[in-house]
Each structure stands twice: as C-alpha cells, then as structure tokens.
Amino acid sequence: MKKVILSIAGGAALLVSCGPKSTAVTGPKYTASEQLVQGKTIFENSCSRCHKLPDPAKHDDQGWIKTLSRMAPKAKLSDDQHQMVYDYLISVNKK
C-alpha cells in the first residue's frame, strides 16, 4: 500500500512540474513584418513578467518549439500570439 501511495504522489508531482503544454506551433507561419513586430512586443511584454528575456540564439527552431510549448500556457498566450512569438524568435535567430 505504501508503494502505491508513493507511486501516485510521484506521478502527481511529475504532472505538476510539467504543467500544461501548448502544441500550437509546429513551424514558421507568419513572415510579414507587422506580425514579427507583434511577436517581438508579445515576447518582451509577456515573457519578462516572470523572468529575464532569453537570447533568441539560445535555441534553434525545434528548441524554441519545445520551450514555447511549455511557456506559452504559463504566459496565457493565445495560439496566434504563441505563433507570432515563435516566428519572431526564429526570424531574429536567422539573421
């Protein structure tokens, strides 16, 4: 019985630590400068609420997909906002 309780508690801790994930972004979508500027603004305003802004060069395209899938729900980003932030980050990363 003790093993079952510990197993359940461990599983619950794992779920809490991972939190909800967003799967809105699978690759680039927006390339218009207005949308990239919006992505930059969303990134700067939403992400800086909780932590220092990361350098866009910190991750490659796939790394940003993984990171943003964890962080977008915490920042309460809509799917479009999530996409614009991703597109901004990879556009800056490619320059």
VOGU-3710 file (C-alpha; in Angstrom, 3 decimals, decimal comma):
1> mkkvilsiag> 0,000/0,000/0,000  2,862/2,364/0,842  4,393/1,788/-2,623  1,081/2,593/-4,313  0,713/5,868/-2,410  4,306/6,882/-3,182  3,815/5,943/-6,807  0,674/8,064/-7,071  2,337/11,004/-5,292  5,358/10,759/-7,608
11> gaallvscgp> 3,129/10,732/-10,680  1,197/13,751/-9,433  4,448/15,643/-8,811  5,543/14,874/-12,361  2,277/16,205/-13,771  2,533/19,387/-11,734  6,132/20,013/-12,693  5,488/19,555/-16,393  2,324/21,625/-16,389  0,124/22,166/-19,420
21> kstavtgpky> 1,742/22,285/-22,808  0,684/24,081/-25,941  1,095/22,468/-29,333  0,029/25,459/-31,385  3,392/25,854/-33,119  4,831/23,262/-35,470  6,893/25,577/-37,665  7,005/29,075/-39,153  3,756/30,676/-40,257  3,976/34,474/-40,081
31> taseqlvqgk> 6,588/36,322/-42,095  5,029/39,790/-42,529  6,957/42,469/-40,680  3,833/43,612/-38,766  3,356/40,132/-37,325  7,041/39,813/-36,436  6,893/43,185/-34,655  3,808/41,968/-32,781  5,690/38,790/-31,873  8,573/40,856/-30,505
41> tifenscsrc> 6,216/43,001/-28,441  4,400/39,955/-27,053  7,738/38,279/-26,263  9,087/41,350/-24,477  5,904/42,089/-22,527  4,716/38,580/-21,670  7,959/36,734/-21,036  9,610/39,462/-18,979  6,810/39,307/-16,407  8,326/36,173/-14,919
51> hklpdpakhd> 11,981/36,069/-15,950  14,816/37,735/-17,815  14,335/37,577/-21,574  16,373/34,794/-23,154  18,633/35,443/-26,102  16,853/34,312/-29,305  20,066/32,484/-30,261  19,686/30,280/-27,168  17,650/27,717/-29,124  17,270/26,540/-32,702
61> dqgwiktlsr> 13,831/26,290/-34,335  12,971/22,968/-32,653  14,311/24,159/-29,317  12,002/27,177/-29,417  9,044/24,947/-30,268  9,753/22,869/-27,138  10,429/25,862/-24,905  7,416/27,842/-26,062  5,129/24,826/-25,777  5,914/24,863/-22,038
71> mapkaklsdd> 5,943/28,617/-21,543  3,030/29,850/-23,698  0,336/28,430/-21,372  2,057/29,998/-18,341  2,097/33,356/-20,138  -1,532/32,784/-21,184  -0,719/33,308/-24,864  -3,344/32,566/-27,479  -2,361/30,228/-30,303  -1,788/33,235/-32,613
81> qhqmvydyli> 0,340/35,024/-30,023  2,343/31,834/-29,438  2,929/31,557/-33,185  3,960/35,208/-33,540  6,471/34,920/-30,691  7,940/31,779/-32,246  8,164/33,387/-35,686  9,808/36,486/-34,217  12,397/34,414/-32,331  13,372/32,287/-35,313
91> svnkk> 13,454/35,309/-37,645  15,917/37,075/-35,343  17,887/33,861/-34,900  18,423/33,522/-38,673  19,950/36,993/-39,111
//
